[in-house]
Amino acid sequence: MSGIRPRRAWMTLTMAATVASSALLTGSAHAVSGEPAKDGTYAFTVKLDIERDGGKRSCSGALVDKQWVLTAARCFAADPGKDFRIDEGAPKGKATATIGRTDLSGTGGSVTDIAELVPYAGRDLVMARLAKPVGGVTPVAIGTNPVATGEQLTVAGFGRTKTEWVPNTLHTAAFTVDEVQNTSIGITGKDAAVCKGDTGGPALRESGGRVELVAVNSASWQGGCLGTDPAETRTGAVDARVDDLGAWVQQVRYRPVFAGAPWEKATHIASGYFTGGSAGGTRHMDMIVRWNDAEVTLYQGSDDKDPRHPFSAEYQLAKRPDPGKTSIWQYAKQITGASFGGGTDGLVVRWGDGELTQYTHVDKNGFHGEKQLAKAKNTLWPHAQQITAGRYTANAQRDDMIVTWDDGRVTFYNDLDTNGVRTEKTLVQKNTTWSHADQISAGEFTGKKTADLFVRWSDGEVTVYPGVDAAGTHGEIQIRPRKSFWINATVVTAGAFVANDRPNDVLVRWASGKVTLFPGLDAAGLHSEVGLGN
């Protein structure tokens, strides 16, 4: 495959004549002498019909989610023979996907429009969102093990064959991996080739009854394909790798799910590394949400730095109670994420009866290591108004807690896991100001040795107290003035959602139900706002 020149070959091979009103692009695997797929087999393979700039094209693809197809980006490019790069957003012309119909002369499956394109930078890949979810077809799984030289793959596509210009059936054939590079693989078919119309089709690993998508067809020599110069006998092709992009595929497919959640019903939000991430690591900070029906959801942080899509999956930690039943989470008054070491981050909860609980670790399977920090029906903790845990001492753990009280006091508790709430330090004495702190969150915005305190006041003012520690608050930075729009901020949390080096991003659920993210808050203030939902 070292002799293949994908882009030049693409130009030579894909500038095809219009056939059946479709200018066919090079495509994903349609074997020159491959066999038609058995009825219903590889039903996740998709036929794409694309209009752009007055012309029509056909490609293949693979259903990887009930509402997403993974295919080659060049299928939607202005000049696919020269460049596969495309913009994110709606296609430039009408594009439809036929799914679950391996015999195109039949009426099974479904046909739906493509509403959105999400390309992967630097690789001939795009996730295409369908206008509506499809049923009756099981999406193909993304491979997790690296492709190996010598491995045999099955390639599928709706492109032309050795004898058919516009076949009505899906064809498949075996190909061998000749070369593995960082972003692509080279494959060669025996008595088979990738032909026009196969671009974007799946290269599949089959083992133990499991089928996995490991690559997507990008360019081919098309030796033996109908319409190719008979002198061209090479059957090699270049495919874009998918086996290392499972996290990206998951993040993209999750986008409409997160955005469509009923955020107006989110009452409490806490941040932390609950699914295995860490500061400076690949997995970014996660988020726990308690809803007004007592359901509790864990949102997994993404594996990239796109501020528009900071979460990639969700897990239900507590179900909403059945009619006539109750849930303990109905009585949660405040929650805050904290890190106690020895595993995933945990959660501190103040309940309606004054009980204070530490869950030392939280993960997608639930709450672990429960500790009672304050007993139920005590006379003190029902007067707590807000709580937040952060790194307010010299150690690296976010295991110290700041509490605001209804008499205006602000208190500090260091190392909750060791000391509980027995070592109280008063940072601010009784007053008439701090009882108006409607939202507080620990964050690291100003580069101090200890964490800062973010406060949203009842009059809409927003302030940051830099480097809070046992000695008190040290100065004040006004982020927004009184009577600002922030008076509508209903729930606020700070976390490491974007750059993931420290918790300096602020996520807000507004009274309207809208959710926005402010990446990289610092001493100079807020810099940009990114809409996430509703």
C-alpha positions in Angstrom: 0.0 0.0 0.0 3.0 2.3 0.2 2.6 3.0 -3.5 -1.0 4.2 -3.1 -1.6 8.0 -3.3 -5.0 8.3 -1.7 -5.9 11.8 -2.8 -4.6 11.5 -6.3 -6.2 8.1 -6.7 -9.4 9.5 -5.3 -9.5 12.2 -8.0 -8.8 9.6 -10.7 -11.3 7.1 -9.4 -14.2 9.2 -8.2 -14.8 11.8 -10.8 -17.5 9.4 -12.2 -20.2 10.0 -14.7 -23.7 10.4 -13.5 -25.5 7.1 -13.2 -29.2 6.8 -12.4 -29.1 10.5 -11.4 -26.2 9.8 -9.0 -22.6 10.9 -9.5 -21.1 8.0 -7.5 -18.1 8.6 -5.2 -15.4 6.1 -4.3 -16.7 4.1 -1.5 -16.7 1.8 1.2 -16.4 -1.8 0.5 -18.3 -3.2 -2.4 -16.5 -6.3 -3.6 -15.8 -6.6 -7.3 -16.6 -10.2 -7.2 -18.0 -10.2 -3.7 -21.2 -11.9 -2.8 -24.5 -10.1 -2.2 -25.2 -9.9 1.6 -27.8 -12.3 2.8 -31.1 -10.7 3.5 -30.9 -8.8 6.8 -27.1 -9.4 7.2 -25.1 -6.3 7.9 -28.3 -4.4 8.0 -26.5 -1.5 9.8 -24.8 -0.7 6.4 -26.3 2.5 5.1 -26.9 3.8 1.5 -26.4 7.5 1.3 -27.8 9.7 -1.5 -26.3 13.2 -1.4 -27.0 16.4 -3.4 -24.5 19.2 -3.6 -23.8 22.0 -6.0 -26.3 20.8 -8.6 -24.9 17.2 -8.6 -25.8 13.9 -7.0 -23.6 11.4 -5.3 -24.0 8.0 -3.6 -21.9 6.7 -0.7 -22.2 4.0 1.9 -22.0 4.2 5.7 -22.6 2.4 9.0 -25.3 3.0 11.6 -23.5 3.4 15.0 -26.5 4.7 16.9 -30.2 4.8 16.2 -29.7 8.4 15.1 -26.1 8.6 13.8 -24.3 7.2 10.8 -20.5 7.1 10.5 -19.2 7.5 7.0 -16.4 9.3 5.0 -16.3 13.1 5.3 -15.4 13.4 1.6 -18.9 12.2 0.6 -20.1 15.7 1.6 -17.1 17.7 0.5 -17.2 20.4 -2.3 -14.5 18.6 -4.2 -14.0 15.1 -2.8 -11.1 14.4 -5.1 -9.0 17.2 -3.6 -10.0 17.6 0.0 -12.2 15.7 2.5 -12.5 18.6 4.9 -16.0 19.9 5.6 -17.7 22.2 8.0 -19.7 21.1 11.0 -23.4 21.7 10.6 -26.2 20.9 8.1 -25.2 19.3 4.8 -24.9 21.8 1.9 -27.7 20.0 0.0 -30.3 17.4 0.6 -28.9 14.1 1.9 -30.8 11.0 2.7 -29.9 7.7 4.3 -31.5 4.3 3.6 -31.1 2.0 6.6 -32.0 -1.6 7.1 -32.6 -2.3 3.4 -29.8 -4.5 2.1 -31.9 -5.1 -1.0 -32.7 -1.6 -2.3 -35.5 -2.9 -4.6 -37.5 -3.8 -1.4 -39.5 -1.6 1.0 -38.0 -2.7 4.3 -36.1 -0.5 6.6 -36.4 3.3 6.5 -35.3 6.4 4.6 -34.6 9.6 6.5 -32.9 12.9 6.0 -29.5 13.8 7.3 -29.7 16.8 9.5 -26.2 17.5 10.9 -22.6 16.6 10.1 -19.9 16.4 12.7 -16.5 15.7 11.1 -13.4 14.4 12.9 -10.5 16.8 12.3 -7.7 15.4 10.3 -9.3 12.2 9.3 -11.7 11.3 6.5 -14.6 10.6 8.9 -17.9 12.3 9.7 -20.8 11.5 12.0 -24.1 12.2 10.2 -27.1 12.8 12.4 -30.4 11.5 11.1 -33.4 13.8 11.3 -35.2 11.1 13.3 -34.1 7.9 15.1 -34.5 4.6 13.3 -35.8 1.4 14.7 -35.6 -2.3 13.8 -31.8 -2.2 13.1 -29.1 -2.9 15.6 -26.2 -0.4 15.3 -22.8 -1.8 14.8 -20.3 -1.6 17.7 -17.1 0.3 17.5 -14.0 -1.8 17.7 -11.8 -1.3 20.8 -8.7 -3.3 19.9 -6.2 -1.9 17.4 -6.2 -3.2 13.9 -3.3 -5.5 13.1 -1.3 -6.1 10.0 -2.4 -9.4 8.4 -5.9 -9.2 10.0 -8.8 -10.2 7.7 -11.7 -7.7 7.6 -15.1 -7.8 5.9 -15.9 -4.8 3.8 -19.4 -3.9 2.8 -21.0 -1.3 0.6 -23.6 -0.4 -2.0 -21.1 0.6 -4.8 -20.9 -0.7 -8.3 -19.5 -4.2 -8.9 -17.5 -5.9 -11.7 -20.7 -6.2 -13.8 -23.3 -3.9 -12.3 -23.2 -0.1 -12.6 -25.9 0.6 -9.9 -26.5 -2.6 -8.0 -29.6 -2.9 -5.9 -28.0 -5.1 -3.2 -25.4 -4.7 -0.5 -22.2 -6.6 -1.3 -19.4 -7.8 1.0 -16.0 -9.3 0.5 -12.9 -10.2 2.5 -9.9 -7.9 2.6 -6.5 -8.3 4.3 -4.8 -5.5 6.3 -1.4 -4.7 4.6 -0.4 -1.6 6.6 -1.4 0.2 9.8 -0.7 3.9 10.3 -1.8 6.3 13.0 -5.0 7.4 11.2 -5.5 4.9 8.4 -5.0 1.4 7.2 -4.2 -0.1 3.9 -6.2 -3.1 2.8 -6.2 -5.4 -0.3 -8.9 -7.6 -1.6 -8.5 -11.0 -3.3 -10.7 -10.9 -6.4 -12.4 -8.0 -4.8 -12.1 -4.2 -4.7 -13.6 -1.1 -3.2 -15.6 0.6 -6.0 -17.5 3.8 -6.6 -20.4 4.2 -4.3 -18.6 2.3 -1.5 -16.9 5.3 0.0 -17.8 5.6 3.7 -18.8 2.0 4.0 -17.7 -0.2 6.9 -14.6 -2.4 7.3 -15.6 -4.9 9.9 -13.9 -7.3 12.3 -15.8 -10.5 12.9 -14.8 -12.7 15.8 -16.8 -15.1 18.1 -20.1 -14.0 16.6 -19.3 -10.3 17.3 -19.1 -7.7 14.6 -17.1 -4.5 15.1 -16.5 -1.5 13.0 -12.8 -0.7 12.8 -12.4 1.5 9.7 -14.3 3.4 7.0 -13.5 3.3 3.3 -11.8 6.4 2.0 -10.0 5.8 -1.4 -9.3 2.9 -3.7 -7.5 1.9 -6.9 -10.8 0.2 -8.0 -9.0 -2.4 -10.0 -11.7 -4.6 -11.7 -14.6 -2.3 -11.0 -17.0 -1.6 -13.8 -15.9 1.5 -15.7 -12.3 1.3 -14.4 -9.5 1.1 -17.0 -8.9 -2.6 -17.6 -5.2 -2.0 -17.2 -5.7 -1.1 -13.6 -5.5 -4.3 -11.6 -4.7 -3.1 -8.1 -7.4 -3.9 -5.5 -5.9 -2.0 -2.6 -7.7 0.7 -0.7 -7.1 3.2 2.1 -9.5 3.3 5.0 -9.8 5.8 7.8 -9.3 4.2 11.2 -12.2 4.1 13.7 -10.9 1.6 16.2 -9.2 4.3 18.3 -12.2 6.8 18.2 -14.8 5.0 20.4 -14.8 7.9 22.9 -15.3 10.5 20.1 -18.2 8.5 18.6 -19.8 8.2 22.0 -19.4 11.9 22.7 -21.0 12.9 19.4 -23.9 10.4 19.6 -24.6 11.7 23.1 -24.9 15.4 22.0 -28.7 15.6 21.4 -29.4 13.5 24.5 -27.7 15.9 26.9 -29.1 19.0 25.2 -32.6 17.6 25.3 -32.7 16.8 29.0 -35.4 18.7 31.0 -32.9 21.1 32.6 -35.5 23.3 34.1 -36.1 20.4 36.6 -32.5 20.2 37.7 -32.4 21.3 41.4 -28.8 20.4 42.5 -25.5 20.0 40.6 -22.2 18.7 41.9 -18.9 18.2 40.1 -16.1 15.7 40.5 -14.1 12.8 38.9 -16.6 10.0 39.4 -15.9 7.9 36.3 -12.1 7.6 36.4 -10.9 10.9 35.2 -8.3 13.2 36.8 -6.8 16.7 36.5 -4.6 16.8 33.5 -5.9 13.4 32.3 -7.9 12.4 29.3 -11.3 12.1 31.0 -12.6 15.4 32.1 -14.6 16.2 35.2 -18.1 14.7 35.6 -21.3 16.1 37.0 -24.0 14.7 39.3 -27.6 16.2 39.0 -30.5 15.8 41.4 -33.8 16.4 39.7 -37.0 17.7 41.2 -38.6 14.2 41.0 -35.7 12.8 43.1 -33.9 11.0 40.3 -30.1 11.4 40.4 -28.0 11.3 37.2 -24.3 11.0 36.7 -23.0 12.8 33.5 -19.6 11.5 32.4 -17.0 14.1 31.3 -15.8 14.1 27.7 -12.3 13.1 26.5 -11.6 16.2 24.6 -11.6 20.0 25.2 -14.6 21.1 23.2 -16.5 23.4 25.5 -19.7 22.9 23.5 -19.9 19.2 24.5 -18.3 18.6 27.9 -20.2 15.4 28.6 -20.4 12.1 26.7 -22.6 9.7 28.6 -25.0 9.4 31.5 -25.8 6.9 34.2 -28.8 6.7 36.5 -27.7 6.7 40.2 -31.1 6.8 41.8 -34.5 6.3 40.2 -37.5 8.5 40.7 -39.9 6.9 43.1 -43.0 5.1 41.9 -46.3 6.8 42.5 -47.2 6.7 46.1 -43.6 5.9 47.1 -40.8 8.1 48.4 -37.0 8.3 47.8 -34.4 9.5 50.2 -33.2 11.9 47.5 -36.4 13.9 47.8 -34.9 15.2 51.1 -31.5 16.3 49.7 -31.1 20.0 50.5 -27.5 20.5 49.3 -24.9 18.4 47.5 -21.2 19.0 46.8 -18.5 16.9 45.1 -15.4 16.1 47.1 -12.2 14.0 46.7 -11.1 11.8 49.6 -8.4 9.8 47.8 -8.2 6.1 47.2 -10.5 6.0 44.2 -13.2 8.0 42.5 -14.4 11.3 44.0 -17.3 11.3 46.5 -20.3 13.4 47.5 -21.4 15.2 50.6 -25.2 15.6 51.2 -27.1 17.7 53.7 -30.6 16.3 54.2 -33.8 18.1 55.2 -33.7 16.7 58.7 -30.2 18.1 59.3 -28.3 14.8 58.8 -25.0 15.2 56.9 -23.7 12.3 54.9 -20.4 11.6 53.2 -20.3 9.1 50.3 -16.6 8.5 50.0 -16.7 7.3 46.4 -19.3 7.6 43.7 -19.2 5.9 40.3 -21.6 4.8 37.6 -22.7 1.9 39.8 -23.8 4.1 42.7 -22.8 5.5 46.1 -20.1 3.8 48.2 -18.5 4.2 51.6 -21.3 6.0 53.4 -20.3 8.0 56.5 -22.6 9.9 58.8 -21.0 13.3 59.5 -23.9 14.7 61.5 -26.9 12.8 63.0 -30.5 13.4 61.9 -32.7 15.8 63.8 -29.8 17.7 65.2 -30.2 21.4 66.1 -27.3 22.8 64.1 -27.2 21.6 60.5 -30.8 22.5 59.6 -29.5 26.1 59.7 -26.9 25.5 57.0 -27.8 27.3 53.8 -25.0 26.3 51.3 -22.1 23.9 51.3 -19.2 23.4 49.0 -16.1 21.2 49.2 -12.7 22.2 47.8 -9.0 22.3 48.2 -8.8 24.9 51.0 -5.7 23.4 52.8 -2.2 22.6 51.5 -2.9 18.9 50.5 -4.1 18.0 47.0 -7.5 16.7 48.0 -10.7 18.6 47.6 -11.8 17.4 51.1 -12.3 20.7 52.9 -15.8 22.2 53.2 -17.1 25.8 53.5 -20.6 26.3 54.9 -22.8 29.4 54.9 -25.4 29.7 57.7 -28.8 31.5 58.0 -27.3 33.9 60.6 -24.6 35.0 58.1 -21.7 33.0 59.5 -19.3 31.3 57.2 -17.4 28.3 58.6 -14.6 26.0 57.5 -14.0 22.3 58.0 -10.7 20.7 57.0 -10.1 17.1 56.0 -13.7 15.8 56.2 -12.7 12.2 55.8 -10.4 12.3 58.9 -12.0 15.0 61.0 -15.6 14.9 60.0 -17.2 18.2 61.0 -15.6 18.3 64.4 -12.9 20.9 63.6 -15.0 24.0 62.8 -13.2 27.3 62.0 -15.3 30.5 61.7 -14.2 32.5 58.7 -16.9 35.2 58.9 -18.9 36.1 62.1 -22.6 36.6 62.3 -23.7 39.3 59.8 -26.6 40.4 57.6 -24.7 39.9 54.3 -23.7 36.2 53.9 -27.3 34.9 54.4 -27.9 36.4 50.9 -25.3 34.0 49.3 -27.7 32.0 47.2 -25.1 29.9 45.4 -21.5 29.0 46.3 -19.0 26.8 44.7 -15.3 26.0 45.2 -13.1 26.6 42.2 -9.5 27.4 41.3 -9.7 30.6 39.2 -6.9 32.9 40.4 -3.8 30.6 40.8 -3.6 30.9 44.5 -2.2 28.1 46.7 -5.7 27.2 47.9 -9.0 27.2 46.2 -11.2 30.2 45.6 -14.9 30.7 46.6 -17.4 31.6 43.9 -20.5 33.3 45.2 -23.8 34.3 43.5 -25.7 36.7 45.6 -29.5 37.2 45.8 -29.3 40.6 44.1 -27.4 39.2 41.1 -23.9 40.2 42.1 -21.2 37.6 41.5 -17.9 37.6 43.4 -14.9 35.5 43.8 -12.9 35.2 47.0 -9.3 34.2 46.1 -7.2 31.7 48.0 -9.6 31.0 50.9 -8.0 29.1 53.8 -8.4 28.6 57.5 -7.3 32.2 58.0 -10.3 33.5 56.2 -11.2 35.1 52.9 -8.5 37.3 51.3 -10.0 40.0 49.2 -12.9 40.1 46.8 -13.1 40.2 43.0 -16.4 41.4 41.5 -17.3 39.3 38.5 -20.8 40.8 37.9 -22.4 43.8 39.5 -25.6 43.9 41.5 -28.9 43.6 39.5 -27.0 41.7 36.7 -28.6 38.9 34.7 -27.1 36.5 37.2 -30.0 37.0 39.4 -31.6 34.3 37.3 -28.8 31.8 38.0 -30.7 29.0 39.8 -28.0 26.3 40.1 -24.2 26.9 39.8 -21.2 24.6 40.0 -17.5 25.0 39.1 -15.5 22.2 37.5 -12.7 21.1 35.2 -14.9 20.6 32.2 -12.8 22.0 29.3 -9.0 22.3 29.8 -9.2 19.8 32.7 -6.1 21.2 34.5 -8.1 22.7 37.4 -11.7 23.5 38.2 -12.0 26.9 36.6 -15.1 26.5 34.4 -18.5 27.6 35.7 -21.7 25.8 34.7 -25.1 27.5 35.3 -28.7 26.3 35.1 -30.8 29.4 34.6 -34.4 30.0 35.7 -35.5 29.6 32.1 -34.1 26.0 32.1 -31.2 26.9 29.8 -27.8 25.5 30.7 -24.6 27.4 29.8 -20.9 27.0 30.5 -18.3 29.7 31.2 -14.9 28.3 30.4 -11.7 29.6 32.1 -13.0 32.0 34.7 -10.0 34.0 36.1 -9.2 37.1 38.0 -10.1 39.2 34.9 -13.7 37.7 35.0 -15.8 35.7 32.6 -14.7 35.5 29.0 -17.2 33.5 27.0 -20.5 31.7 27.4 -21.3 28.4 25.6 -24.9 27.1 25.4 -25.3 23.4 26.4 -29.0 22.7 26.6 -32.5 24.0 26.1 
